[in-house]
Amino acid sequence: MVEDSRFEGPSDGESALKESSRIEVRRCFMNLRYPLWHVTEGRIYSCEFTQNCRAPLWYDKKILLDDCHINGVKALRECDDVTVKNTTADSPEFIWKCRNLNIENLSVEYSEYPFFEVDSAEIKKLKLNGKYSFQYCSNIQIDDSVLDTKDAFWHSKNVTVRDSVINGEYLGWYSENLTLINCSIKGTQPFCYCKNLVLKNCTMENCDLSFERSTVFAEINGNIDSIKNPLSGKITAASIGEIIMEETVADKSKTEIILLKNNDAF
């Protein structure tokens, strides 16, 4: 047990609790870099990691973070079996190349490329502000979250998002098996070059040039500003501002487009 302690000193100090196991850390102030590398079975409660605490958790296994404040760059990387609860983070490059995550009530104030190459995660009540999130991730489930992030889910595979708000440009490009259910989607040029994209009971706002060269099955409540060159599938909406089918795609497209208001099909 380590509690009510401060880790600080010369700027080149590092690795205070490296290679620990079955360790519990409570109410500690981490102001030096690399404090918790190669930790196995660590439980960390009510701790603060400052901006000077660079890369605080790497190569860890079976880690719990609860009621923590994480401010150091590159906070979690190459970790397995991580639970994060009731925590705030202001950390560029937050959570990279980690596996088997369980996240609930996490607020990320600003981050670039958060959740990069994450594999297998269950995420609830995430509030994210950043950009390039969830790129190259796989096997992710996200519920009841608010994501303010451009270029989210690029090259992702097997991701499901439910009951969430997603604000950001260029959403989901090059994704495979991306499913959004009961979601509010905002931002230009979403869902291009997707494979097996599914939208159920979603709304789309300021979404122009949507679904370019994608295979898509979409049920949209309300309007879609414009659709461009979808490859195949079925798109249902109350109204669509513009349907753009260029000659190079028009003859090959196998997309059914249905307007519910007029019960028209294209």
Backbone as CSV, one residue per row, in Angstrom:
resi,resn,N_x,N_y,N_z,CA_x,CA_y,CA_z,C_x,C_y,C_z
1,MET,0.845,-1.193,0.000,0.000,0.000,0.000,0.888,1.254,0.000
2,VAL,0.633,2.156,-0.946,1.284,3.466,-0.981,0.175,4.504,-0.917
3,GLU,0.200,5.382,0.079,-0.884,6.353,0.208,-0.369,7.698,0.720
4,ASP,-1.117,8.748,0.307,-0.840,10.116,0.761,0.631,10.488,0.574
5,SER,1.164,10.174,-0.606,2.585,10.430,-0.890,2.724,11.333,-2.113
6,ARG,3.883,12.005,-2.190,4.196,12.870,-3.324,5.464,12.349,-3.994
7,PHE,5.401,12.243,-5.315,6.565,11.801,-6.092,6.997,12.974,-6.960
8,GLU,8.032,13.675,-6.538,8.519,14.834,-7.257,9.981,15.054,-6.904
9,GLY,10.617,15.974,-7.620,12.034,16.224,-7.405,12.679,16.672,-8.696
10,PRO,13.951,16.304,-8.959,14.641,16.705,-10.201,13.869,16.242,-11.427
11,SER,13.913,17.047,-12.479,13.104,16.762,-13.669,13.493,15.464,-14.355
12,ASP,14.706,14.948,-14.092,15.117,13.707,-14.727,14.808,12.475,-13.860
13,GLY,14.109,12.667,-12.740,13.702,11.528,-11.934,12.625,10.723,-12.655
14,GLU,12.590,9.403,-12.416,11.665,8.585,-13.181,11.441,7.236,-12.504
15,SER,10.352,6.563,-12.945,10.096,5.145,-12.687,10.038,4.805,-11.200
16,ALA,9.250,5.582,-10.445,9.221,5.409,-8.989,8.714,4.041,-8.550
17,LEU,7.706,3.508,-9.228,7.092,2.242,-8.804,7.162,1.199,-9.915
18,LYS,8.196,1.236,-10.688,8.365,0.333,-11.825,8.405,-1.129,-11.379
19,GLU,7.746,-1.992,-12.187,7.762,-3.441,-11.997,7.186,-3.865,-10.644
20,SER,6.239,-3.095,-10.147,5.531,-3.495,-8.935,4.440,-4.506,-9.284
21,SER,3.984,-5.236,-8.256,2.862,-6.153,-8.452,1.994,-6.164,-7.202
22,ARG,0.690,-6.368,-7.419,-0.277,-6.376,-6.323,-0.111,-5.146,-5.447
23,ILE,-0.075,-3.989,-6.111,0.163,-2.730,-5.413,-1.120,-1.907,-5.388
24,GLU,-1.363,-1.221,-4.270,-2.487,-0.306,-4.135,-1.934,1.074,-3.838
25,VAL,-2.376,2.057,-4.627,-1.869,3.423,-4.502,-3.064,4.345,-4.280
26,ARG,-3.059,5.119,-3.201,-4.190,5.980,-2.848,-3.732,7.414,-2.560
27,ARG,-4.466,8.360,-3.131,-4.291,9.784,-2.823,-2.842,10.240,-2.962
28,CYS,-2.224,9.851,-4.059,-0.827,10.229,-4.298,-0.723,11.284,-5.396
29,PHE,0.349,12.051,-5.351,0.629,13.142,-6.281,1.853,12.740,-7.092
30,MET,1.638,12.508,-8.390,2.703,12.023,-9.268,3.196,13.174,-10.146
31,ASN,4.424,13.617,-9.921,4.953,14.772,-10.640,6.282,14.443,-11.321
32,LEU,6.555,13.131,-11.507,7.744,12.674,-12.227,7.327,11.658,-13.283
33,ARG,8.159,11.493,-14.293,7.784,10.669,-15.431,7.889,9.168,-15.133
34,TYR,7.121,8.425,-15.896,7.165,6.953,-15.928,6.963,6.286,-14.560
35,PRO,6.035,6.718,-13.733,5.972,6.153,-12.376,5.474,4.712,-12.301
36,LEU,4.631,4.283,-13.221,3.983,2.981,-13.084,4.145,2.165,-14.363
37,TRP,5.364,1.779,-14.671,5.637,0.933,-15.836,5.765,-0.529,-15.397
38,HIS,5.290,-1.419,-16.265,5.401,-2.861,-16.032,4.803,-3.273,-14.677
39,VAL,3.665,-2.680,-14.342,2.964,-3.028,-13.103,1.927,-4.114,-13.398
40,THR,1.825,-5.086,-12.510,0.832,-6.146,-12.619,-0.075,-6.117,-11.390
41,GLU,-1.371,-6.096,-11.637,-2.365,-6.054,-10.569,-2.184,-4.803,-9.699
42,GLY,-2.402,-3.654,-10.323,-2.315,-2.391,-9.605,-3.681,-1.751,-9.453
43,ARG,-3.935,-1.187,-8.281,-5.192,-0.488,-8.005,-4.839,0.924,-7.557
44,ILE,-5.313,1.911,-8.348,-4.889,3.295,-8.162,-6.136,4.141,-7.931
45,TYR,-6.223,4.751,-6.744,-7.405,5.503,-6.345,-7.042,6.953,-6.045
46,SER,-7.862,7.882,-6.539,-7.803,9.293,-6.137,-6.396,9.867,-6.238
47,CYS,-5.728,9.575,-7.341,-4.364,10.085,-7.558,-4.351,11.151,-8.649
48,GLU,-3.392,12.042,-8.578,-3.199,13.076,-9.595,-1.880,12.854,-10.310
49,PHE,-1.943,12.832,-11.647,-0.752,12.740,-12.486,-0.609,14.085,-13.195
50,THR,0.448,14.830,-12.893,0.591,16.179,-13.423,1.098,16.158,-14.863
51,GLN,1.211,17.340,-15.457,1.758,17.447,-16.809,3.218,17.015,-16.863
52,ASN,3.920,17.083,-15.750,5.301,16.610,-15.706,5.396,15.092,-15.611
53,CYS,4.269,14.453,-15.357,4.248,12.995,-15.208,4.021,12.372,-16.589
54,ARG,5.075,12.377,-17.374,5.017,11.907,-18.752,4.884,10.378,-18.798
55,ALA,4.005,9.899,-19.694,3.870,8.455,-19.931,3.754,7.672,-18.623
56,PRO,2.768,7.954,-17.789,2.754,7.373,-16.445,2.479,5.878,-16.375
57,LEU,1.693,5.325,-17.296,1.352,3.910,-17.216,1.605,3.242,-18.563
58,TRP,2.642,2.420,-18.638,2.951,1.667,-19.858,3.223,0.204,-19.486
59,TYR,2.845,-0.692,-20.374,3.135,-2.121,-20.255,2.558,-2.742,-18.977
60,ASP,1.415,-2.221,-18.532,0.801,-2.715,-17.305,-0.262,-3.773,-17.608
61,LYS,-0.575,-4.584,-16.593,-1.589,-5.622,-16.721,-2.473,-5.633,-15.476
62,LYS,-3.779,-5.760,-15.722,-4.756,-5.850,-14.632,-4.664,-4.622,-13.733
63,ILE,-5.023,-3.467,-14.329,-4.902,-2.176,-13.662,-6.293,-1.561,-13.473
64,LEU,-6.525,-0.974,-12.309,-7.728,-0.186,-12.042,-7.324,1.247,-11.738
65,LEU,-7.952,2.211,-12.425,-7.817,3.637,-12.115,-9.203,4.159,-11.752
66,ASP,-9.354,4.698,-10.538,-10.654,5.174,-10.078,-10.480,6.536,-9.427
67,ASP,-11.286,7.504,-9.870,-11.278,8.856,-9.308,-9.894,9.493,-9.414
68,CYS,-9.311,9.389,-10.600,-7.976,9.963,-10.827,-8.039,11.149,-11.782
69,HIS,-6.995,11.968,-11.768,-6.831,13.095,-12.687,-5.516,12.882,-13.427
70,ILE,-5.609,12.690,-14.745,-4.444,12.331,-15.543,-4.135,13.479,-16.500
71,ASN,-2.966,14.099,-16.321,-2.599,15.253,-17.137,-1.326,15.045,-17.949
72,GLY,-0.631,13.975,-17.768,0.615,13.754,-18.485,0.383,13.206,-19.880
73,VAL,1.272,13.564,-20.797,1.178,13.104,-22.177,1.394,11.585,-22.236
74,LYS,0.718,10.915,-23.180,0.892,9.482,-23.445,0.610,8.651,-22.196
75,ALA,-0.590,8.822,-21.652,-0.865,8.299,-20.313,-0.912,6.786,-20.225
76,LEU,-1.552,6.110,-21.135,-1.587,4.647,-21.087,-1.178,4.105,-22.447
77,ARG,-0.270,3.122,-22.439,0.149,2.529,-23.714,0.586,1.076,-23.492
78,GLU,0.191,0.219,-24.438,0.559,-1.199,-24.413,0.165,-1.868,-23.092
79,CYS,-1.052,-1.551,-22.615,-1.551,-2.137,-21.373,-2.657,-3.148,-21.664
80,ASP,-2.833,-4.115,-20.752,-3.851,-5.149,-20.883,-4.739,-5.174,-19.643
81,ASP,-6.042,-5.406,-19.886,-6.997,-5.564,-18.785,-7.000,-4.333,-17.884
82,VAL,-7.467,-3.223,-18.442,-7.466,-1.941,-17.742,-8.902,-1.491,-17.493
83,THR,-9.199,-1.083,-16.257,-10.478,-0.475,-15.911,-10.226,0.970,-15.500
84,VAL,-10.994,1.892,-16.112,-10.891,3.316,-15.783,-12.279,3.806,-15.416
85,LYS,-12.431,4.380,-14.202,-13.736,4.818,-13.717,-13.623,6.209,-13.092
86,ASN,-14.652,7.028,-13.319,-14.798,8.294,-12.595,-13.527,9.145,-12.654
87,THR,-12.972,9.252,-13.847,-11.648,9.854,-14.029,-11.692,10.940,-15.082
88,THR,-10.820,11.943,-14.959,-10.646,12.972,-15.976,-9.236,12.874,-16.546
89,ALA,-9.118,13.220,-17.822,-7.812,13.169,-18.478,-7.651,14.363,-19.402
90,ASP,-6.477,14.961,-19.358,-6.057,15.976,-20.321,-4.691,15.524,-20.811
91,SER,-4.701,14.585,-21.764,-3.486,13.857,-22.101,-3.414,13.615,-23.604
92,PRO,-2.538,14.324,-24.319,-2.324,13.987,-25.732,-1.883,12.534,-25.885
93,GLU,-2.352,11.900,-26.952,-2.027,10.501,-27.233,-2.462,9.597,-26.074
94,PHE,-3.706,9.735,-25.673,-4.245,9.039,-24.517,-4.745,7.649,-24.911
95,ILE,-4.301,6.639,-24.220,-4.694,5.237,-24.400,-4.385,4.767,-25.824
96,TRP,-3.171,4.342,-26.049,-2.737,3.786,-27.334,-2.397,2.301,-27.167
97,LYS,-2.774,1.535,-28.163,-2.348,0.133,-28.294,-2.635,-0.680,-27.029
98,CYS,-3.782,-0.427,-26.410,-4.180,-1.175,-25.222,-5.246,-2.204,-25.586
99,ARG,-5.389,-3.206,-24.729,-6.304,-4.310,-24.990,-7.162,-4.586,-23.753
100,ASN,-8.410,-4.954,-24.041,-9.335,-5.363,-22.977,-9.550,-4.240,-21.956
101,LEU,-10.251,-3.207,-22.410,-10.533,-2.049,-21.570,-11.976,-2.072,-21.093
102,ASN,-12.175,-1.588,-19.876,-13.504,-1.352,-19.325,-13.522,0.070,-18.793
103,ILE,-14.297,0.930,-19.444,-14.259,2.355,-19.119,-15.664,2.841,-18.800
104,GLU,-15.799,3.581,-17.690,-17.096,4.134,-17.316,-16.899,5.484,-16.639
105,ASN,-17.637,6.460,-17.125,-17.601,7.814,-16.574,-16.193,8.407,-16.649
106,LEU,-15.719,8.523,-17.882,-14.410,9.119,-18.171,-14.604,10.389,-18.971
107,SER,-13.934,11.465,-18.562,-13.962,12.727,-19.296,-12.565,13.030,-19.821
108,VAL,-12.442,13.115,-21.141,-11.167,13.443,-21.777,-11.277,14.872,-22.288
109,GLU,-10.541,15.778,-21.680,-10.705,17.195,-21.963,-10.134,17.577,-23.317
110,TYR,-9.000,17.076,-23.677,-8.473,17.269,-25.031,-7.403,16.212,-25.289
111,SER,-7.490,15.593,-26.445,-6.472,14.613,-26.795,-6.432,14.446,-28.307
112,GLU,-5.259,14.194,-28.845,-5.100,13.831,-30.246,-4.819,12.337,-30.344
113,TYR,-5.506,11.692,-31.264,-5.402,10.248,-31.466,-5.717,9.434,-30.196
114,PRO,-6.736,9.814,-29.407,-7.074,8.966,-28.263,-7.616,7.618,-28.727
115,PHE,-7.331,6.584,-27.975,-7.792,5.211,-28.231,-7.244,4.666,-29.554
116,PHE,-6.046,5.027,-29.899,-5.421,4.570,-31.139,-5.066,3.083,-31.028
117,GLU,-5.505,2.304,-31.988,-5.217,0.867,-32.063,-5.617,0.119,-30.794
118,VAL,-6.709,0.531,-30.176,-7.251,-0.214,-29.039,-8.008,-1.428,-29.562
119,ASP,-7.847,-2.545,-28.882,-8.553,-3.779,-29.250,-9.348,-4.286,-28.051
120,SER,-10.649,-4.404,-28.239,-11.574,-4.958,-27.248,-11.768,-3.989,-26.080
121,ALA,-12.891,-3.266,-26.130,-13.195,-2.310,-25.069,-14.702,-2.162,-24.921
122,GLU,-15.147,-2.036,-23.665,-16.517,-1.659,-23.343,-16.461,-0.299,-22.675
123,ILE,-17.145,0.677,-23.275,-17.031,2.074,-22.851,-18.421,2.640,-22.600
124,LYS,-18.635,3.216,-21.407,-19.900,3.837,-21.057,-19.644,5.231,-20.484
125,LYS,-20.481,6.161,-20.864,-20.430,7.515,-20.328,-19.052,8.150,-20.525
126,LEU,-18.609,8.104,-21.756,-17.366,8.785,-22.136,-17.708,10.166,-22.674
127,LYS,-17.033,11.177,-22.172,-17.134,12.531,-22.709,-15.770,12.883,-23.286
128,LEU,-15.704,12.980,-24.609,-14.420,13.114,-25.296,-14.371,14.399,-26.101
129,ASN,-13.287,15.145,-25.923,-12.999,16.326,-26.726,-11.609,16.144,-27.319
130,GLY,-11.534,16.055,-28.632,-10.237,15.859,-29.269,-10.387,15.640,-30.751
131,LYS,-9.427,14.966,-31.343,-9.524,14.664,-32.768,-8.729,13.404,-33.091
132,TYR,-9.118,12.797,-34.214,-8.498,11.556,-34.706,-8.676,10.409,-33.697
133,SER,-9.848,10.313,-33.112,-10.076,9.314,-32.071,-10.438,7.956,-32.658
134,PHE,-10.113,6.909,-31.915,-10.482,5.531,-32.235,-10.008,5.092,-33.624
135,GLN,-8.877,5.580,-34.063,-8.359,5.138,-35.360,-7.706,3.761,-35.227
136,TYR,-7.970,2.911,-36.211,-7.424,1.552,-36.256,-7.816,0.728,-35.017
137,CYS,-8.926,1.051,-34.384,-9.381,0.267,-33.241,-10.264,-0.883,-33.718
138,SER,-10.518,-1.856,-32.831,-11.335,-3.008,-33.203,-12.063,-3.554,-31.984
139,ASN,-13.255,-4.107,-32.257,-14.043,-4.790,-31.219,-14.352,-3.856,-30.049
140,ILE,-15.017,-2.740,-30.369,-15.321,-1.696,-29.391,-16.838,-1.539,-29.255
141,GLN,-17.306,-1.383,-28.028,-18.702,-1.031,-27.773,-18.743,0.241,-26.943
142,ILE,-19.492,1.249,-27.424,-19.581,2.549,-26.753,-21.058,2.858,-26.504
143,ASP,-21.407,3.230,-25.266,-22.785,3.532,-24.903,-22.874,4.864,-24.164
144,ASP,-23.960,5.578,-24.401,-24.332,6.754,-23.600,-23.173,7.737,-23.475
145,SER,-22.616,8.135,-24.620,-21.413,8.969,-24.620,-21.592,10.198,-25.504
146,VAL,-20.721,11.178,-25.321,-20.683,12.383,-26.153,-19.263,12.516,-26.696
147,LEU,-19.133,12.431,-28.022,-17.826,12.457,-28.666,-17.738,13.700,-29.550
148,ASP,-16.945,14.669,-29.138,-16.655,15.847,-29.958,-15.286,15.620,-30.574
149,THR,-15.257,15.102,-31.799,-13.992,14.626,-32.344,-14.077,14.487,-33.855
150,LYS,-13.157,15.056,-34.574,-13.116,14.877,-36.025,-12.308,13.630,-36.370
151,ASP,-12.573,13.113,-37.564,-11.841,11.949,-38.081,-11.913,10.755,-37.127
152,ALA,-13.056,10.541,-36.513,-13.203,9.421,-35.583,-13.448,8.117,-36.338
153,PHE,-12.967,7.019,-35.769,-13.226,5.656,-36.235,-12.649,5.363,-37.621
154,TRP,-11.634,6.066,-38.051,-10.998,5.742,-39.339,-10.332,4.367,-39.253
155,HIS,-10.581,3.558,-40.254,-10.012,2.207,-40.351,-10.398,1.320,-39.152
156,SER,-11.463,1.663,-38.466,-11.909,0.831,-37.347,-12.627,-0.409,-37.855
157,LYS,-12.686,-1.447,-36.997,-13.374,-2.679,-37.336,-14.208,-3.150,-36.148
158,ASN,-15.443,-3.520,-36.452,-16.324,-4.124,-35.444,-16.562,-3.188,-34.262
159,VAL,-17.065,-2.005,-34.564,-17.374,-1.007,-33.538,-18.879,-0.778,-33.518
160,THR,-19.470,-0.755,-32.309,-20.886,-0.433,-32.135,-21.015,0.726,-31.160
161,VAL,-21.775,1.761,-31.557,-22.008,2.934,-30.720,-23.517,3.071,-30.522
162,ARG,-23.968,3.172,-29.252,-25.389,3.264,-28.942,-25.686,4.507,-28.104
163,ASP,-26.846,5.120,-28.366,-27.391,6.171,-27.504,-26.367,7.271,-27.239
164,SER,-25.716,7.728,-28.291,-24.609,8.676,-28.131,-24.725,9.836,-29.114
165,VAL,-23.968,10.888,-28.838,-23.868,12.062,-29.703,-22.450,12.100,-30.265
166,ILE,-22.344,12.245,-31.583,-21.031,12.314,-32.229,-20.983,13.585,-33.075
167,ASN,-20.127,14.521,-32.671,-19.938,15.775,-33.395,-18.549,15.772,-34.013
168,GLY,-18.473,15.867,-35.337,-17.143,15.919,-35.934,-17.159,15.625,-37.414
169,GLU,-16.194,16.160,-38.106,-16.095,15.994,-39.552,-15.488,14.652,-39.919
170,TYR,-15.831,14.165,-41.109,-15.180,13.000,-41.731,-15.242,11.767,-40.824
171,LEU,-16.426,11.460,-40.373,-16.634,10.369,-39.427,-16.583,9.012,-40.119
172,GLY,-15.809,8.110,-39.559,-15.886,6.704,-39.908,-15.299,6.293,-41.244
173,TRP,-14.450,7.080,-41.863,-13.914,6.720,-43.182,-13.116,5.406,-43.097
174,TYR,-13.274,4.596,-44.122,-12.546,3.327,-44.279,-12.840,2.325,-43.156
175,SER,-13.943,2.511,-42.437,-14.306,1.584,-41.371,-14.936,0.320,-41.948
176,GLU,-14.965,-0.726,-41.119,-15.584,-1.995,-41.492,-16.433,-2.480,-40.321
177,ASN,-17.691,-2.756,-40.610,-18.639,-3.215,-39.581,-18.815,-2.178,-38.474
178,LEU,-18.983,-0.927,-38.863,-19.300,0.144,-37.922,-20.824,0.258,-37.820
179,THR,-21.359,0.173,-36.584,-22.803,0.222,-36.342,-23.108,1.327,-35.349
180,LEU,-24.055,2.210,-35.701,-24.509,3.264,-34.795,-26.009,3.108,-34.589
181,ILE,-26.441,3.084,-33.313,-27.833,2.854,-32.960,-28.299,3.984,-32.039
182,ASN,-29.410,4.622,-32.389,-29.978,5.707,-31.580,-28.960,6.821,-31.340
183,CYS,-28.270,7.217,-32.372,-27.215,8.227,-32.237,-27.571,9.510,-32.979
184,SER,-27.039,10.621,-32.479,-27.111,11.919,-33.143,-25.756,12.196,-33.773
185,ILE,-25.746,12.442,-35.083,-24.506,12.566,-35.847,-24.457,13.947,-36.490
186,LYS,-23.360,14.656,-36.303,-23.223,15.991,-36.865,-21.856,16.135,-37.528
187,GLY,-21.827,16.775,-38.712,-20.545,17.067,-39.339,-20.479,16.663,-40.795
188,THR,-19.654,17.368,-41.534,-19.561,17.186,-42.978,-18.900,15.872,-43.375
189,GLN,-19.314,15.347,-44.500,-18.718,14.199,-45.187,-18.511,12.973,-44.284
190,PRO,-19.583,12.485,-43.679,-19.427,11.283,-42.855,-19.505,10.000,-43.679
191,PHE,-18.872,8.958,-43.178,-19.084,7.583,-43.625,-18.714,7.348,-45.091
192,CYS,-17.524,7.691,-45.452,-17.058,7.447,-46.818,-16.117,6.240,-46.858
193,TYR,-16.224,5.472,-47.918,-15.377,4.287,-48.124,-15.558,3.255,-46.995
194,CYS,-16.779,3.120,-46.505,-17.069,2.170,-45.435,-17.519,0.828,-46.007
195,LYS,-17.272,-0.225,-45.255,-17.775,-1.556,-45.588,-18.745,-2.004,-44.495
196,ASN,-19.934,-2.363,-44.923,-20.956,-2.861,-43.999,-21.247,-1.859,-42.883
197,LEU,-21.533,-0.631,-43.263,-21.948,0.409,-42.329,-23.438,0.249,-42.021
198,VAL,-23.811,0.334,-40.723,-25.203,0.211,-40.312,-25.557,1.379,-39.401
199,LEU,-26.629,2.099,-39.745,-27.175,3.161,-38.902,-28.635,2.838,-38.612
200,LYS,-29.016,2.761,-37.327,-30.383,2.449,-36.939,-30.935,3.560,-36.056
201,ASN,-32.063,4.118,-36.480,-32.756,5.123,-35.677,-31.831,6.270,-35.287
202,CYS,-31.105,6.802,-36.255,-30.166,7.900,-36.023,-30.671,9.193,-36.653
203,THR,-30.122,10.318,-36.215,-30.343,11.597,-36.867,-29.015,12.102,-37.415
204,MET,-29.106,12.899,-38.514,-27.908,13.450,-39.136,-28.111,14.946,-39.358
205,GLU,-27.170,15.750,-38.878,-27.268,17.203,-38.997,-26.003,17.750,-39.634
206,ASN,-26.186,18.623,-40.644,-25.047,19.196,-41.380,-24.165,18.112,-41.969
207,CYS,-24.799,17.044,-42.411,-24.075,15.899,-42.982,-24.247,15.919,-44.505
208,ASP,-23.322,16.560,-45.184,-23.366,16.606,-46.639,-22.353,15.611,-47.212
209,LEU,-22.569,15.232,-48.458,-21.666,14.324,-49.172,-21.457,13.023,-48.387
210,SER,-22.538,12.497,-47.859,-22.488,11.312,-47.008,-22.388,10.035,-47.831
211,PHE,-21.755,9.016,-47.258,-21.777,7.628,-47.750,-21.031,7.417,-49.066
212,GLU,-20.079,8.265,-49.391,-19.403,8.106,-50.679,-18.675,6.765,-50.760
213,ARG,-18.997,6.007,-51.770,-18.389,4.705,-52.069,-18.439,3.755,-50.856
214,SER,-19.576,3.772,-50.173,-19.780,2.905,-49.023,-20.875,1.883,-49.282
215,THR,-20.776,0.762,-48.605,-21.883,-0.173,-48.517,-22.589,0.132,-47.208
216,VAL,-23.875,0.494,-47.288,-24.538,1.108,-46.142,-25.988,0.657,-46.038
217,PHE,-26.423,0.439,-44.801,-27.825,0.202,-44.471,-28.181,1.210,-43.387
218,ALA,-28.944,2.252,-43.764,-29.164,3.387,-42.867,-30.647,3.699,-42.728
219,GLU,-31.083,3.858,-41.471,-32.428,4.327,-41.146,-32.266,5.653,-40.408
220,ILE,-32.589,6.760,-41.103,-32.336,8.099,-40.580,-33.664,8.785,-40.273
221,ASN,-33.780,9.292,-39.051,-34.942,10.090,-38.676,-34.673,11.543,-39.046
222,GLY,-35.394,12.028,-40.053,-35.191,13.400,-40.480,-34.442,13.494,-41.787
223,ASN,-33.739,14.612,-41.950,-33.113,14.958,-43.226,-31.652,14.551,-43.285
224,ILE,-31.187,14.256,-44.486,-29.764,14.145,-44.794,-29.456,15.247,-45.803
225,ASP,-28.463,16.072,-45.546,-28.181,17.198,-46.441,-27.891,16.725,-47.861
226,SER,-26.988,15.755,-48.003,-26.727,15.204,-49.335,-26.058,13.848,-49.224
227,ILE,-26.266,13.047,-50.253,-25.666,11.725,-50.389,-24.863,11.718,-51.681
228,LYS,-23.665,11.118,-51.625,-22.828,11.099,-52.818,-22.293,9.686,-53.079
229,ASN,-22.617,9.156,-54.214,-21.994,7.940,-54.762,-21.957,6.750,-53.806
230,PRO,-23.069,6.409,-53.134,-23.041,5.170,-52.356,-22.934,3.969,-53.287
231,LEU,-22.274,2.910,-52.837,-22.063,1.752,-53.705,-23.207,0.756,-53.649
232,SER,-23.692,0.445,-52.442,-24.752,-0.547,-52.328,-25.413,-0.438,-50.966
233,GLY,-26.585,-1.084,-50.839,-27.293,-1.102,-49.578,-28.632,-0.406,-49.672
234,LYS,-29.076,0.155,-48.562,-30.397,0.789,-48.475,-30.317,1.973,-47.527
235,ILE,-30.783,3.119,-47.976,-30.794,4.341,-47.176,-32.227,4.840,-47.090
236,THR,-32.732,4.985,-45.865,-34.088,5.464,-45.634,-34.023,6.747,-44.829
237,ALA,-34.719,7.788,-45.271,-34.736,9.071,-44.568,-36.043,9.794,-44.862
238,ALA,-36.403,10.761,-44.005,-37.598,11.565,-44.266,-37.402,12.452,-45.486
239,SER,-36.185,12.982,-45.647,-35.886,13.811,-46.800,-34.382,13.824,-47.028
240,ILE,-34.005,14.113,-48.274,-32.595,14.212,-48.651,-32.446,15.448,-49.517
241,GLY,-31.547,16.351,-49.112,-31.399,17.596,-49.850,-30.926,17.397,-51.275
242,GLU,-29.966,16.486,-51.466,-29.415,16.243,-52.798,-28.841,14.838,-52.876
243,ILE,-29.083,14.187,-53.997,-28.484,12.889,-54.275,-27.539,13.058,-55.453
244,ILE,-26.258,12.817,-55.224,-25.236,13.000,-56.251,-24.759,11.625,-56.699
245,MET,-24.973,11.318,-57.947,-24.498,10.049,-58.499,-23.673,10.357,-59.741
246,GLU,-22.375,10.310,-59.636,-21.501,10.596,-60.757,-21.503,9.431,-61.740
247,GLU,-21.145,9.721,-62.968,-21.235,8.715,-64.023,-20.394,7.480,-63.722
248,THR,-19.261,7.654,-63.067,-18.386,6.512,-62.816,-18.987,5.531,-61.816
249,VAL,-19.982,5.969,-61.066,-20.594,5.136,-60.027,-22.034,4.791,-60.349
250,ALA,-22.732,5.672,-61.041,-24.179,5.533,-61.231,-24.566,4.179,-61.810
251,ASP,-23.856,3.698,-62.798,-24.211,2.421,-63.425,-23.875,1.226,-62.535
252,LYS,-22.949,1.397,-61.593,-22.525,0.291,-60.747,-23.235,0.266,-59.403
253,SER,-23.795,1.375,-58.984,-24.393,1.466,-57.658,-25.621,0.580,-57.543
254,LYS,-25.695,-0.123,-56.443,-26.851,-0.974,-56.154,-27.510,-0.527,-54.856
255,THR,-27.658,0.765,-54.704,-28.196,1.352,-53.480,-29.652,1.728,-53.666
256,GLU,-30.509,1.279,-52.750,-31.917,1.681,-52.728,-32.058,2.854,-51.766
257,ILE,-32.646,3.940,-52.249,-32.842,5.140,-51.439,-34.328,5.403,-51.322
258,ILE,-34.829,5.472,-50.086,-36.266,5.612,-49.835,-36.511,6.868,-49.025
259,LEU,-37.445,7.707,-49.495,-37.876,8.888,-48.763,-39.196,8.567,-48.073
260,LEU,-39.193,8.522,-46.754,-40.376,8.106,-46.022,-41.518,9.091,-46.141
261,LYS,-41.213,10.371,-46.227,-42.254,11.376,-46.267,-43.153,11.197,-47.480
262,ASN,-42.513,10.926,-48.607,-43.284,10.768,-49.854,-43.407,9.318,-50.296
263,ASN,-42.749,8.439,-49.526,-42.721,7.021,-49.885,-42.182,6.816,-51.281
264,ASP,-41.201,7.633,-51.646,-40.566,7.508,-52.958,-39.306,6.660,-52.826
265,ALA,-38.982,5.929,-53.867,-37.779,5.122,-53.877,-36.956,5.435,-55.117
266,PHE,-35.627,5.350,-54.975,-34.720,5.624,-56.087,-33.848,4.406,-56.318
